Amino acid sequence: MLSLVLLGVLASGPAVTATAPRPDTPAIARKQPKSHYPALAAMHQIEGTVVLELTVSSTGDVTDAHVLESAPLLDEAAIADARQWKYEPARHDGVPVESVVREEVSFGDARTQGPSFIDAGRPTRKIPQLLARLHSPNRDERANAAWQLSGVSEPGPEVVAALIEARHDRERVVRHRAALALFLAGRSADLDEAPDVRATHRLFPRCPEKGAPSNDAVEVEMLVSEVGRVLHARAVGPKTPLADVAVRAATHWLYAPRPADGATTFVTRATIAFHCAAH
């Protein structure tokens, strides 16, 4: 039977306004039961990924969910699944607070195990303290230290060396955040490059609703995890409205996983072309 693959399309939804202070540490998923494949979608072999914005309470419960990017016949199931998830709540000054996170729910061949897009961190401790915490026996402390260091715009040699070492941590979450810090600091040379890696699932961007016609192309550089999930992306070149749209789409692409032996995060690039008519 012919398998129909529907890639997510941009969908608008109500904006979520966070009322809590900006967290020092993000919410971390602790329990995410396997998603329930809707019967109608399974019958027609429909596959896709739904991108959600979730409000996580100070007790770690999902209290609200909105669709950011839609996949036909899959949105309601994705929301229902996400409302059952449990989180370690975000914290501000050590106190649990409400926060907003972005997550993906995949159905069919698009389903894979791996983390979602990671935003840059915000340092709340001095750099020597963060470097010390990179060697903590506690996984979450090491991961949080690496995440906070991703918010340092111009890390010095000592920080870079520590992050390169942390890329080989025994815990994946630490490795990913250390790679993110190097990527955001413009240290792609310290990360593995995979220029010929194959994208297996792409979300192609829609043209902006308003604006002049454009046949432009945007080159996007992506940090990709071992299992093929895009951890972060940025446009190569000037920041423009089309570049923002291209980056938003690229963050939801999937790539062919790397071989398990010595697998690590890697950097790759793609060119996204736009053919937009005037509105």
C-alpha positions as CSV (number, residue, x, y, z in Angstrom):
1,M,0.0,0.0,0.0
2,L,1.3,3.5,-0.8
3,S,2.3,5.2,2.3
4,L,1.3,8.9,2.5
5,V,3.7,11.2,4.4
6,L,2.3,14.5,5.4
7,L,4.9,17.0,6.6
8,G,3.8,19.5,9.2
9,V,2.6,22.8,8.0
10,L,2.7,26.0,9.9
11,A,-0.3,26.7,12.0
12,S,-1.2,29.6,14.1
13,G,-2.5,29.3,17.7
14,P,-3.0,31.4,20.7
15,A,0.1,32.8,22.2
16,V,1.1,31.6,25.6
17,T,2.3,34.3,28.0
18,A,4.6,33.2,30.7
19,T,3.8,34.9,34.0
20,A,6.7,33.4,36.0
21,P,10.3,34.9,36.1
22,R,12.7,33.6,33.4
23,P,14.0,30.3,34.7
24,D,17.6,29.7,35.7
25,T,17.2,26.0,34.7
26,P,14.7,24.7,32.1
27,A,12.0,22.2,32.7
28,I,13.2,18.6,31.9
29,A,10.9,15.8,30.8
30,R,10.8,12.9,33.2
31,K,7.9,10.9,31.8
32,Q,6.8,10.9,28.2
33,P,4.6,7.8,27.4
34,K,4.7,6.5,23.9
35,S,2.3,8.5,21.7
36,H,-1.0,6.9,20.7
37,Y,-1.4,6.6,16.9
38,P,-4.9,7.8,15.9
39,A,-6.9,5.0,14.2
40,L,-7.9,7.0,11.2
41,A,-4.3,8.2,10.6
42,A,-3.0,4.7,11.0
43,M,-5.6,3.3,8.6
44,H,-4.5,5.7,5.9
45,Q,-0.8,5.3,6.8
46,I,-0.4,9.0,7.5
47,E,2.8,10.1,9.2
48,G,4.0,13.4,10.5
49,T,5.3,15.5,13.4
50,V,3.3,17.9,15.5
51,V,5.2,20.8,17.2
52,L,3.6,21.9,20.5
53,E,4.1,24.7,22.9
54,L,3.4,23.5,26.4
55,T,2.9,25.3,29.7
56,V,4.6,23.4,32.5
57,S,3.5,24.2,36.1
58,S,5.7,24.5,39.1
59,T,4.7,20.9,40.0
60,G,5.8,19.6,36.6
61,D,2.4,19.0,35.1
62,V,1.4,20.2,31.6
63,T,-1.4,22.7,32.2
64,D,-1.8,24.0,28.6
65,A,-0.9,23.0,25.1
66,H,-1.0,24.8,21.7
67,V,-0.1,23.6,18.3
68,L,2.8,25.5,16.7
69,E,3.1,23.4,13.6
70,S,0.4,21.1,12.5
71,A,0.1,17.6,10.9
72,P,-3.4,16.7,9.6
73,L,-5.3,14.1,11.7
74,L,-2.5,14.1,14.3
75,D,-2.9,17.3,16.3
76,E,-5.5,16.2,18.8
77,A,-3.7,13.0,19.6
78,A,-0.4,14.9,20.1
79,I,-2.1,17.3,22.6
80,A,-3.8,14.5,24.4
81,D,-0.5,12.7,24.8
82,A,1.4,15.8,25.9
83,R,-1.1,16.5,28.7
84,Q,0.0,13.2,30.3
85,W,3.7,14.1,30.4
86,K,5.5,14.8,33.6
87,Y,8.4,17.2,34.0
88,E,11.0,18.2,36.5
89,P,9.9,21.9,36.7
90,A,12.0,24.8,35.7
91,R,13.6,26.7,38.6
92,H,14.3,30.4,39.4
93,D,16.7,31.0,42.3
94,G,16.2,27.3,43.3
95,V,12.4,27.7,43.4
96,P,10.1,25.7,41.0
97,V,8.3,28.0,38.6
98,E,5.9,27.8,35.7
99,S,7.6,27.8,32.3
100,V,6.9,27.3,28.6
101,V,8.6,24.6,26.5
102,R,8.5,23.4,22.9
103,E,8.2,19.7,22.1
104,E,7.6,17.5,19.1
105,V,5.3,14.5,18.9
106,S,6.0,12.2,15.9
107,F,3.9,9.5,14.4
108,G,4.9,6.8,11.9
109,D,8.4,6.7,10.3
110,A,9.0,10.2,11.6
111,R,9.0,8.9,15.1
112,T,12.5,8.7,16.7
113,Q,14.1,9.0,20.1
114,G,16.0,12.2,20.9
115,P,15.8,15.6,22.4
116,S,13.9,18.6,20.9
117,F,15.4,21.9,19.9
118,I,17.5,23.5,22.6
119,D,17.4,27.2,23.2
120,A,20.6,29.1,24.4
121,G,21.1,29.2,28.1
122,R,21.6,32.2,30.4
123,P,24.5,32.2,32.9
124,T,23.4,32.7,36.5
125,R,26.7,31.7,38.1
126,K,30.3,32.8,37.6
127,I,32.2,31.0,34.9
128,P,34.6,29.3,37.4
129,Q,31.6,27.9,39.3
130,L,30.1,26.6,36.1
131,L,33.4,24.9,35.1
132,A,33.6,23.2,38.5
133,R,30.0,22.0,38.1
134,L,30.9,20.4,34.7
135,H,32.7,17.8,36.8
136,S,29.9,17.2,39.3
137,P,28.9,13.6,39.9
138,N,25.3,14.8,39.4
139,R,24.2,14.5,35.7
140,D,21.7,17.4,36.0
141,E,24.3,19.7,37.5
142,R,26.7,18.9,34.6
143,A,24.0,19.4,32.0
144,N,22.8,22.7,33.5
145,A,26.4,24.0,33.7
146,A,26.9,23.2,30.0
147,W,23.6,24.8,29.1
148,Q,24.4,28.0,31.0
149,L,27.8,28.2,29.3
150,S,25.9,28.1,26.0
151,G,24.8,31.7,26.9
152,V,28.5,32.9,27.0
153,S,29.0,34.8,23.7
154,E,32.8,34.8,23.7
155,P,34.1,31.9,25.8
156,G,37.8,31.9,26.7
157,P,40.2,29.1,26.0
158,E,39.6,27.4,29.4
159,V,35.8,27.3,28.8
160,V,36.3,26.0,25.2
161,A,38.6,23.2,26.5
162,A,36.1,22.2,29.2
163,L,33.2,22.1,26.7
164,I,35.2,20.0,24.3
165,E,35.9,17.6,27.1
166,A,32.2,17.6,28.1
167,R,31.3,16.5,24.6
168,H,32.5,13.1,25.6
169,D,30.5,12.9,28.8
170,R,28.8,9.6,29.5
171,E,25.4,11.2,29.5
172,R,23.8,12.3,26.3
173,V,22.1,15.4,27.7
174,V,25.5,16.8,28.9
175,R,27.1,16.0,25.5
176,H,24.3,17.8,23.6
177,R,24.5,21.0,25.7
178,A,28.2,21.1,25.5
179,A,28.0,20.8,21.7
180,L,25.3,23.6,21.7
181,A,27.6,25.9,23.7
182,L,30.4,25.4,21.1
183,F,28.1,25.8,18.2
184,L,26.6,29.1,19.5
185,A,30.1,30.4,20.2
186,G,31.0,29.9,16.5
187,R,33.3,26.9,17.3
188,S,31.9,24.6,14.6
189,A,35.5,23.6,13.9
190,D,35.5,21.9,17.3
191,L,32.5,19.8,16.2
192,D,32.3,16.9,13.7
193,E,31.1,18.0,10.3
194,A,28.9,15.8,8.0
195,P,28.3,17.7,4.8
196,D,26.9,14.7,2.9
197,V,24.5,13.4,5.6
198,R,21.0,12.6,4.3
199,A,17.8,14.4,5.5
200,T,15.0,11.8,6.0
201,H,12.2,14.2,7.0
202,R,11.9,17.8,6.0
203,L,9.5,20.5,6.9
204,F,9.5,23.0,4.0
205,P,8.7,26.6,5.0
206,R,5.7,28.6,3.7
207,C,6.3,32.0,2.3
208,P,5.6,34.9,4.6
209,E,1.9,36.0,4.4
210,K,2.9,39.6,3.5
211,G,5.8,41.1,1.5
212,A,7.4,41.5,-1.8
213,P,8.0,38.6,-4.2
214,S,11.1,36.7,-3.5
215,N,13.1,33.9,-5.2
216,D,15.8,34.0,-2.6
217,A,17.6,31.1,-0.9
218,V,18.8,30.8,2.7
219,E,21.8,28.7,3.8
220,V,21.2,27.2,7.2
221,E,23.8,25.6,9.5
222,M,22.4,22.9,11.9
223,L,23.7,21.1,15.0
224,V,22.3,17.6,14.8
225,S,22.2,14.9,17.4
226,E,23.4,11.3,17.1
227,V,19.9,10.1,16.3
228,G,19.3,12.8,13.6
229,R,17.4,15.4,15.5
230,V,18.3,19.1,15.0
231,L,19.3,20.6,18.3
232,H,19.9,24.1,17.0
233,A,20.0,26.0,13.7
234,R,21.1,29.4,12.5
235,A,21.2,31.2,9.1
236,V,24.5,31.7,7.4
237,G,24.5,35.3,6.4
238,P,22.3,38.4,7.3
239,K,19.3,38.1,9.5
240,T,16.2,38.6,7.4
241,P,12.5,37.6,7.6
242,L,13.1,34.8,5.2
243,A,16.1,33.6,7.2
244,D,14.0,33.4,10.3
245,V,11.3,31.3,8.5
246,A,14.0,29.0,7.1
247,V,15.6,28.4,10.5
248,R,12.2,27.7,12.1
249,A,11.6,25.0,9.4
250,A,15.0,23.5,9.6
251,T,14.9,22.9,13.3
252,H,12.2,20.2,12.7
253,W,14.1,18.2,10.1
254,L,15.3,14.7,10.8
255,Y,18.6,13.3,9.5
256,A,19.8,9.7,9.1
257,P,21.3,8.5,12.4
258,R,25.0,8.1,12.6
259,P,26.6,4.7,13.2
260,A,26.3,3.7,16.9
261,D,30.1,3.2,17.2
262,G,31.5,6.5,18.3
263,A,28.3,8.4,17.4
264,T,28.3,12.1,18.3
265,T,26.6,15.4,17.5
266,F,27.6,16.9,14.1
267,V,27.2,20.0,12.1
268,T,25.7,20.1,8.6
269,R,24.4,22.7,6.2
270,A,21.4,22.9,3.8
271,T,20.1,25.5,1.4
272,I,16.4,26.3,1.6
273,A,15.0,28.0,-1.5
274,F,12.0,30.3,-1.5
275,H,9.7,31.0,-4.6
276,C,7.3,33.6,-3.2
277,A,4.7,35.6,-5.1
278,A,3.6,39.1,-4.2
279,H,0.6,39.3,-1.9
